[in-house]
Amino acid sequence: MIGLMYRTSINQNQCMLFIFESEGKHAIWMQNMQFAIDVLWLDSKFKIVDIKENFMPCKSLWTCKEYVPKEDAKYVIELTQGTVKREKITSGSKIKVN
């Protein structure tokens, strides 16, 4: 649940992977984040079902909104801001996980 909260940054080649027990509309919010990120939601077959680019940190707990994916997902990947654009990542693509 903590994810990248309270960190000041991550390297361009790093990410945070969340694995949920089952597919669902797993929401992400940016409370206590120090930097913007890109977020990918993947189904159980590692297909990207939604993308949120340049997700900015919340300025206040009272205005912090959740982003809910368009489709059910089993995995969420948080990446450095700009990764989606730089790597030309698109919805429907599959991610290879080793």
N, C-alpha and C positions, 0 to 999 in steps of 0.2 A: 504493500500500500504506500510505502514511502517513495519508491522509485528514485527519481533524481532530485527530490526535495532537498533543500539546504546545501546542495553542491554548488560551487561557483562556476563550474564548467565540466565538459567532457571533451576528450580528444575527438578529432574529426573521424577517426577510424573506430570509435567506440559507439555502443548503443546500450540500451536497457531493454531486456526482453521480459515480458510478463506472460506467464502461462496459466491459463484458467482451466478449471476442471471440465468445463463444458462451454460450448458456444453460447453467446449471448450478447446483449448490447452493453458491453463493458465500457463505461464512461471514463473519461480522463478530465482532470481539472488541473489548474496551474497554481494552486495555493502553495505558498512558501518556495516557489521556484525563483531562481536568480537569473535565468536566461531563457530565451525562446528556443523552441524545439520543433522538429517535424515529427509527426506520429503516423504509424501505419497500423491498420487493423487487418489481421489475416484469419481466414477460416481454418478449419482443421486440416486442410490439404495445402496450407501455406500460400493460398491465393490471396492477394491484396483485395479486400472488399471495401476499404475506405482509406482516405488520406486526409490529414490536416497539416497544412504547411504554416510555418511561422507562427506557431501557437505561443502567444505572449503570456508572461507571468501576470498573475492577478495583482492589482494594486491594493485590494482590500478583500477581506473575507466576505464582506457583505455584497460585493459585486462580482465575486468569483463564480463563473459559470462553468458547467460541465459541457463537454462535447461528447455526444453520443453518436456512434457510427451508424451509417445508413443500413448496414446489414449486420447480422450476427457474426461474431468473431470469437476465436479461441485464443489468439495470440495478439499482443500489442507490442510494437517496437517503437521506442523513443530514440530519435536520432538528433544529431546536431542540426541546428537551423540551416537550411539551404541544401541539405543532402538530397532531398527529393528532386529538386531542380537540377542540381549538379550531376546526379546519377541518372537523370531522366526516368525516374520511377513513376509508374502509372498504375491506376486501378486495373485489376484483372491480371496483372503480372504475377508470376509465382516466385517465391523466395526459396532459395536452396539453403537448407539448414544442415550443417554437418555435425 
